[in-house]
């Protein structure tokens, strides 16, 4: 794996500076779990700024407002960091913030290998997991290093590392179909994971905080069933969003306000559930009718037939095209 990481800067405003010593210590002990290199500096413009603490009007929970400067936009994206916060909450915040920064992608060097973004990887899956190849394997590389192999017939995948810790919107992806299982000593004895796990992960980072190419950016959305959170990496905000979206359709801006999350976080969630085929887009006039249809609970088995899942994804991509 290419160990070169982009470097970003953390700054502080007002009494948010009280969190500096704790964040400095956490950065030192958690570097392996953070997808970029973060430094604390007062001498250069900060990418992330820890601001004055605030208090939630209803719950009484104290939190730090966190501004994330994206692409020179005058109005930065605002996140929230609980006060007090734990190590994993800081890691999640920084990885989530980093996934929104704009990066340049390396051009494809091999016509037989598809390179690009996670959104392009989703398109690649629709072709390779369809009728063209009922058997075989797909290799996935991140920044030039082999990290996972998909077994098409078994509908699962093997991974070299915990992808949720190293995957971001910035990764340069390489993926290709091949007939034989690729030789990689790091995969010897590794147990497989359900392919849906990888589809969920691809959805979370495919849009980089905005609607992925296959998802309309102005519709209301409703969940037809709950995500299988026992299988997927998730946070409490995702559970809150699922609870609301199984009751009635909502647009992203409204949902973000109701769960007190950034719109970029909500879009990442919407992209993931849409890839799983459990999210339905609706125009506002359809909301009342859709709200009458109860969503499936967690007790119902999540669709495991990848061919059917990919069929739904193809429909998304066709509409996007």
N, C-alpha and C positions, 0 to 999 in steps of 0.2 A: 504494500500500500504506500502510495506517495504520502509522506509525512508532512509535506509542506502545507501549512494552513494559512489562510488569510488572517490578518491582524486587525482588530478593531479596538476602539477606545471607550472606556467607561468614564463618565464625568458625574459631578454631583451639583445640586442646587440647594442652597439654604440648609435646613436641618436634615435634608437627605444625606448630607455629608456624614452624619452619625453612623451610617451603615458602612462607611468606607473600610474600617478595620476588619469587620466580619467578612465583607465581600473579598477583600484582599486575601484573607486566610482561605476562604472557600475556593478561590481561583487556584491557589497553590496546590490544594489537595484533590482537585477535580479536573485537572487539565485533560486527562485521558478520556473523560466523558463529554467534553465540550468540543464541538466540531470546528471551532476557530480559536485563534489565540487572542485573548482579551487582556488588555493592560489598563491600569488606572493612571490617568495623566491630567494635569491641569494646563499643560502647555500647548496642546493641539486640540482641534475641534473634536468633540465626542460623538460617537455613533449612537451611544446609549447614555441617557442622563437619568440618574436617580433623583427624583424631586422631593419636595416637602411631603411628609406623611399627611394622609387625609383619613377621614372616617366615613364608613358607609352609613347612610342616613337611616336605613332600616335594621341592619344586622348589628351595627355598632363595631364591626370589624375594622381595625386600622390597617392601612396599606400605604405603600409608596407608589405614587404615580411614576411611571417610567416612560420617558419620551425616546422614541427610536427615529432617528433622522434617516429618511429613505430617499435616495436619488435627488437630494437637494430640494425636496418639496418644502414649501413654507410652513405647512401644517404637519408636524410629525405624527406618526402613529403612536398612540398612547396605550401602554400595557399597565398592569397592576401587579405589584409584588407584595404579598402579605407581610404584615409587621406584627410579630417577628416572622422571619422566613427560614426555611430549611434548605439544606444543600441541594436537594433534588429540585426544589422550586426555582432556585437560581439557575441551575443547569437548564431546566426547561425554558425559562425565560430567555436566556442567552441564545440557545439553539433555535428557538422560535424566532427571535429577532434577527438572527443571522440569516435565516432562510429567506428573508425578504430583501436582502441587499442584492443589487444588480451585479451580475458577473458576465464575463465574456466566455463563450463556449468554444472549445477547440473544434476546428472543422474536421469532417470525416476524412480519414487517410486511406481507408480501405473500402472499396465499393461493396464488399461482401459483408461489412460490419456496419450496423446502424449506430450512429452516434447522436447524442443530443441531450434533451431534457427528459424528465420523468413523464411529461405529457407525451413525448414521442415514444417513450418506452411503452406506454399504454396502447398506443396505436400499433406498435410492433407486436404486442401480445395478441391483439385482435386478429392479426394475420397468422401468427405462428401457432396459436391455440385453436384455430378454426379447422376447417375441413382439409387444409393443405397437409398438415402433419398430425397424424393420430399417434405417432410414436416419436421418440427422439428426445433431445435435451436442448435447453437454451442456457447459454452461459451469460452471466451478468458481471460486468466489470465496473468498478467505480474508480475514476482517475487512474485507469491503467492496470489495476490489480483485480484479479479474479476473486469475487466475494460470494457468489451464489450460483447454483445450478438448478434449473427447473427440470423436473422429470414430467414430461407432458402426459404420458400414459397414466402415471400414478397420481397426477394432479397435486403434486407437492413440490417442495424445493428444499435444497440443502444450502446452508450458509456457513461461510468461514467465520463471520463475526456477527455480533448483535447489530443488525443494520440500523435499528432506531437510534443508536448512539453515533453513527458515522454518516448517515444519509442526510443530505440537505438539498434544497433546490439548486444549489450551486454545483453539485457533482456533475462531472462529465461522465456520461454513461456510454458503455459499449456493450452490445448484446448481439448474439448470433445463434442461429439454429445449427445443431450438429447431430450426427447419427449416434455417436458413441458418448458414453459418460466421460467427461474430461478428466484427465489425470491431474490430481491435486492432493498431495499428502495431507493437507489440512482438512480435507473432507473425509478422510478415512475414519470410519466408525462414528460419523456424525449422524444423529437421528434427523429425519426429515420433518418439515413443518408444513401445515396445510397451505396451499397456494393462495387461499383467500387472505392469509396474513400478509403476504407480499403485495397483493392487490390493494389492501387497505393502506399499507405504507406508501405505495406509489401514489395513491390518491391524496394522501396528506400533504405531499410535497410537490405534486404535479403542477399546481397553479401558482405556487410561491406567494400565497396570501391574496390572490384574486381568483376570479372564476376560471377554472381550467377551460381549455378550448372547446370541450364538448358540452359545457354547462352554460345555459343562458344567464346573463348577469343582471336580469331585471325581474325574474319571476319569483313567485312565492313557492315554497317547498314544503312537502310533508313526507314523513317516513312511513313506509308500508310495514316495516317491522323494526325492532330494535337491533342495533349492531351487536354482534357477539363479543361483548367487552371482555369475556373470559379469555378470548383468543387474541384480541388486539391490544396494543399499547394505547392507553387513553388517559385522560385526566377528568376531574370532576366537572369541568365545564362541558365536556362532551356528553356526560350523563345528563346534565341539566338541559342541554340542547335537545337530546333525544326525547326526554320527557315532554318537552313543549311541542316538538314537531310531530309526535305521535297523536297529539290531541287535535291540532288544527294547523293549516298551512300558515307560514310566516315568511316575510321577506328577510333578507340578511340583516339589514339595518335594524329592524325591529327586534329580531332575535338577539343581536349583539347587545342592545340596550337592556333587554330583559334578563340576560344572564351575566351582564357586566363583563363582556369580553370585547376585544377588538374585532372589527369586521374582518380583518385578515385571518384571525383565528377561526371565525365562523366559516369563511370561504374554504379554508383548508379542510374543515370537517365536512362541508357540503360536497366538496370534490371527492372525498373518500367514500361517503355513503352512496354517492351516485355511481361510482365505479363498482360497488358491490351490488348494484341493482336494487337497492332497498329504498331509494329516494325518488319521489315523483315531483316533477315541476308542474306548476299550475298557475294560470292567470288568475288575478283577483276574483273575477266573476265565478270561477270554479271553486273557490274556497269553501263556500257553504256546503256544497255537495260532497266534497272530499272529507270535510270534517265529520260527516255522519258515518264514515267508514272507519271502524276501529282498527288500529295497527296490531300486527301480531306481537305477542309478548316474547320475553326471553326464552320461554319454555319451548317455543317452536324452533325446529332445527333451521339454522341458516342454510340457504341454498348452497349445496356443495358441488353441484354439477358445473364445472368450470365452463363447459361448452355453452350452457345456458347463460351463465354470467357474462361471458364474452359476447354472446349474441346481443345482450342488452347494451353492452358497451359499444358495440358496432353501431347500434341505433343512435347513441349519443353522438358518435363521431360523424355519422352521416348527416345528422342535423347540423352539426358544427361546420361541416364542409359546405 
